[in-house]
Amino acid sequence: MTPSRRTVLAAALGTAAAGVPGTAAATGPAVPPARAAAPAAWRLRWAPSARDVGLRAFETLEDDRAHSHPSAGPHISVDGDTYRFTMHTVDRDTSGDRQRQEVTGCRTGDSFLTWRRGQTWRITYRMFLPGSLRATTTFTHIMQMKQPGDGGSPIVVQSLRRVDGRQTIELKIFGGDVLVGRTDLEPLHDKWTDVDFRIKVGDGSSGSVRWVLGSGGTTVVDESRTGVDTFLADRVRPKWGIYRSLGDTSGSLRDTHLLLTALRGYQLA
């Protein structure tokens, strides 16, 4: 990576650029190393405890919107300090070719965070992916960034996707199908995975994202993309849960669930 690209990437994602070592002059003392940029100032804006605030941590709930399986509800629930999203193979969304159990937004009391163009936000959390939550040949999203409102396309998707028969987890910029990063899913099954997602909300080519996954104290993925479109209109809103197509051809659809805990939302000052 060239110094100019490194500097731009660091500024866009709130990371410090590496200092440049000094060189000795022919006459006089050596030039001291350049001082690294100060660490990004992330302001904590959202830190819900599932045990204390329950599902009021979110702006809206999309729990069995079509009332396809009310006897099994609720499909989105609280278990101690963990949020649980349960999906059955018989569940259906309002569009019958897919399934959805999702929450949206970041609620704080009687208001919610609004992610606007030009702002930079960071979300961290832990997720548990059981072996029954498998990658599919069609879409299975477990996190999305969207413009609020019905029928809009996603902006960013974190997905479980079959690639040449292999189960993977990936992050993509939806517009233009830009792959940010991808890694094998199976090593992450039946254990807690740390997620660190950062987004600069920008129109055209002024947006950027960074996606970090950690497991067992080891960084599994740390990938970034700059010069991408991360804004449609109004604002950006995160979503979590299970949203998947019924068109899978690999036989991967199972009764399953997803667990989330320790959700935190930060804004770059």
N, C-alpha and C positions, 0 to 999 in steps of 0.2 A: 504494500500500500504506500503510495506517495505521501510525503508530509502534508501536502495541501488537502488530499482526500481524508487523511487521518484527522486533520484539524476540523474539517467540515463535519465529519461523522461524529467526532467527540462533542462538538457544539450542539448538533442536532439532537443527540440522545442523552445529553446531560452527563457525559463522562469526561474525565480529565485527559487532555492530550499529553503524550509523553514529552518530557523535557529534552532539549537538544544539548548534548555534551559540549562543553566549551573547548576551544583550541588554544594552544600556546602561541603568543605573538612573538615576532622576532625580537622586539625590544619591549620590555615591560612584563608584568605578571600575566599568568594565564587568565583567560576570560572565564569567570565562574559559570557553572551550568545554568541554563535558563530555568527559571522557576516554572514548575508545572501549573497549569490552570487550576484554580480552586475547585474542589469537588462541587458537584451540582447541589444546589440547596433544594431538597425535596421537602415539601410541607405536607405533613400527614393531614388528610382531609376526611378519611373514612376508615373506621376500624370497628366494624360491628362484631358483637359477641352473639352467636346464635342462641346461646343459653339466655341472654338478657333481653335481646330485642326481637328474637325470632325472625319471621319472614318480613318484618317491617324494615329489615336492612335493605330491601330492594324497592324499586320504584313501582314495578308491576309484577304480577305472577301470571304465567301461562300454563296452568295446570289442567290438563284434559279439557281443552277449550271446546271440543265437540261432544263432551259428556259420553265418550265412547266406552268408558270402563269405570263408572262411578262406584261400583262395589269395592274397588281396590283403592279408592282415594283415601287420603290425599296422596298424590304422586310426588309432591314436593313437600318435604317435612323437615323438622328439626330433631336431631338425635344428640342430646348433650350439647356440645359446642360445635356440632358439625351439621352442615346442610346436606340432605339426602335427596337425590333425584332418582325416582324409580320408573323404569320403563318395562312394559310387558309387550309381547309380540302382538297382542290383540289391540293395543292402544292405537288410536287414530287422531290425527289433527283435523282441523276443519277442511283441509285438503286431504282427501282419503288416500293419497299415494305416499303419505309421509307421517311421521310421528314427532311430537314436540312436547317436552316438559322443560320449560325454561323460566328463568327469572331475568328481569331487566333492571339496569340502572343501579345507582348507589344512593340510597336514602339516608339522610341524617335528620332525625326528628321529623318535623312536618315538611321538610323540603328535600331536595335531591341535588346532587352535583350535576352541573351542566358543563360539558366539554365543548368548548368553542374553537373556531378556527384561529390558529396562531398559538394555541396553548399546547403544553406538553404534559402528559399524564402518565402515571405509572401504577400498575396494579400488581400486587404480589399475593400469592395464596398457595395452599397445599391442596392437592387433589389425589384421590385414591381411585385407581382404575382397576376394577376386578377383571379377572380373566374372561368373564362373560361379556364384557364391553369390548367388542372386537372391531377391527377395521373392516370396512366394506368397500365394494366396488363402486358404489355410488356414495353420495355424501353422508357423512356422520360428523356433525359439528358439535363440539363440546364448549366452545367459546366463540362469540361473534362480537364484532363492533359494527353497529348499524346506526342509521338515522332513524329516530323515532317515527312511527307511523306504519300502517299496514302496507304490505306489498313491495316495500323497498328492497333493493339488493343489499347484501352485506358489503361492508368495507374491508374488513379483515376477518378471516376464519381460522380457528385452530381445529383441526380435523383428524379423524382416524380413517386412513385411506389405504386400500390395497394397491400396491405398486409391484407389478410383475409377480403377483401372488404373495408378496411379503406384506405383513402388517406393519404400518408405519403411523407415526403421529407427525403432523406437519403444520406449518403456519403459512398462509398465503394472503397476499393482497388480492381481493376478489376481482377488481377491475383489472383487466389485462392478464389475469391468472399468473401473478408474479409469486414465485416460490421464495419465501424468506429462509426457511430451514426445514429439515426433515430428519427423523431418526427412527430406529426400530422401536416398535411399540411393545413387543413381547417382554423385553427386559424390565419394562415399567409396570407390568401387570402385577396386581396383588401386593402393591406397596405404595407408599406415599411419595409423590413427586412434587418438588417445589417449582413454582411458576413465577417468572418475573417478566412482565410484559410492559413495554413502554411505547408510547405513540405521540408523535408530534402531529397535531391535527392541521393538515395543510392541503390546499386545493392544487390541482394540477400536478406539478412536480415539487411542491414545497413541503410535502409530508415525509415522515420517516417512522420506522418502527425498529424495535429491538426485542428479541425473544430469547429467553434463557430458561432452560430446564435443568434441574438438578435432582439427583437421586443418590441417596446414601452418602452424602457429602461430596459427590463427584458431579462436575458440570457435564451434562450430556449434550446440550446444544447451547450455543451462544452465537446467534446470527443477527445481522442488522441489514436494513435496506434504507437508503436515502433516495431522494428524488422521485418519490411515489405519491400517488393521490390517496389521501386518507380523509377526504371530506366530500360529502354530497350536498347537503343543505342543512340549515338550522343548527344542528349539533350532533355530536357522536355519543352513543350510549352503549355500554357493554352489556352482553348477555351471557349467561351461563346455563348449563343443563345439557340435555340430550335432545338433539334435533337431527333426525335421520330419515333417509329415503327407504321406502319398502322395495326399491328396485334392485337390491343387492342380488348378485348371482353367485356368490361364494358360499352361501349357507351360513353366514356369520351372524344373522339376527337371532338374538337370544333374549329371554327375560334377563334384565340386568339393572344396574344402578351406577350412580356416580356420587362420590362424597367430596365435599369442599369444606375447608376450614381455614382459619387464620387469614381471612381476606383483609387486605389493606389497600387504600387508595391514596396516592400522593400527587400533588401538583408541583411542577417545577416553578420555583419562585422567580 
